[in-house]
Amino acid sequence: MMIGSGTHRYEMNPNWAQLPEDIRFGYCHGIVADQVGNVYVFHTNAPCVVKFDPVGRYLESWGDEFAGGAHGFYLHAEDGREYLYITDTARGIVAKTTLSGEKVMELGFPDLPGAYDAERKYVPTDVAVAPNGDIYVADGYGQNWVHRYRANGDYVGSFGGTGSEPGRFKCPHGISVDVRRGEPELYVADRGNHRIQVLSLEGEPKRIVDENMDMPCSFFFHGDEMIFPDLHSRVTIFDGNDEFVTHLGEDQQAYKQQGWPNLPASYFRDNRFSSPHGVCADQAGNLYVAEWTVDGRVAKLTKK
């Protein structure tokens, strides 16, 4: 099933992931591809991390401890090795693991007196790593802060808080560090404010992007382009100037359906998205999309 247009045409396969009989996807939140093209899906059922080869064959799985809270999922290369950075919304932690699931670091409750208490919860939704190794954690479902740590886990500081003015957030759902322009910049999917905010690595607001999006979830940078899942039923591509290129698989009726995102199987179409939550690209430019729905859905978009 072909989608897209011009230089952005893809063959979409929503049945790409070949699960064994004893594993069933829950809500699919994150998806990443490693340097050899294997793809890892992060979802809320145990085992929460499921690894596939490039054609969708099951390889292995792990991560039962993240059941119910599996959310943010980021792959980062450090000193010749690749690591996964994971956020768990149920337990309020960030975990750094090897690609096989060995935990090498855990970040817990941030040191921000006055922001959190018994009622004001910390619920991290995404994580990013800067070129200098600093770690940024977005508290998207909690109190709308971004927390900064050194590579060893030492707390540095926080910025943000709830609001609509520049530098404040309403569900900073996704976070990423962009190096396309040479100077690293922090991109925040300020989903509740229907915009993307770009900040310095110190948290100073630089600009706002709010055209051609509705509910941006996260980011993936591939070459000069930025690809992001828009929860309201499409995947969007921007160019190196953060200007619109195209929407993929757009269905402007899906998120308006009663019961969305948990729609009956009969609603889903092979060339449309309902609730894309995570996206990544492999080195060939093929895209992989994870959808937030009770039974999960993972599609491969093969570049043509």
Salt bridges, closest charged atoms under 4 A:
GLU11 OE1 - LYS304 NZ 3.26
ASP53 OD2 - ARG57 NE 2.58
GLU60 OE2 - LYS51 NZ 3.56
GLU78 OE1 - LYS96 NZ 2.81
ASP88 OD2 - ARG91 NH1 2.78
GLU106 OE1 - LYS103 NZ 2.78
ASP117 OD2 - ARG120 NH2 2.93
ASP134 OD2 - ARG148 NH2 2.89
ASP134 OD2 - ARG150 NH1 2.70
GLU165 OE2 - ARG168 NE 3.34
ASP178 OD1 - ARG180 NE 2.93
ASP178 OD2 - ARG181 NH1 3.22
GLU183 OE2 - LYS206 NZ 3.91
GLU185 OE1 - ARG181 NH1 3.65
GLU185 OE2 - LYS206 NZ 2.73
GLU185 OE1 - ARG207 NH2 2.83
ASP190 OD2 - ARG195 NE 2.70
GLU202 OE2 - ARG148 NH2 3.92
ASP214 OD1 - HIS194 ND1 3.13
ASP214 OD2 - HIS232 ND1 2.56
GLU225 OE2 - HIS8 NE2 2.72
ASP230 OD2 - ARG234 NE 3.44
ASP242 OD1 - ARG180 NH2 2.93
ASP242 OD2 - ARG181 NH2 3.48
GLU250 OE2 - ARG234 NH1 2.68
ASP251 OD2 - ARG269 NH2 3.10
GLU291 OE2 - ARG297 NE 2.74
ASP295 OD1 - ARG24 NH1 3.44
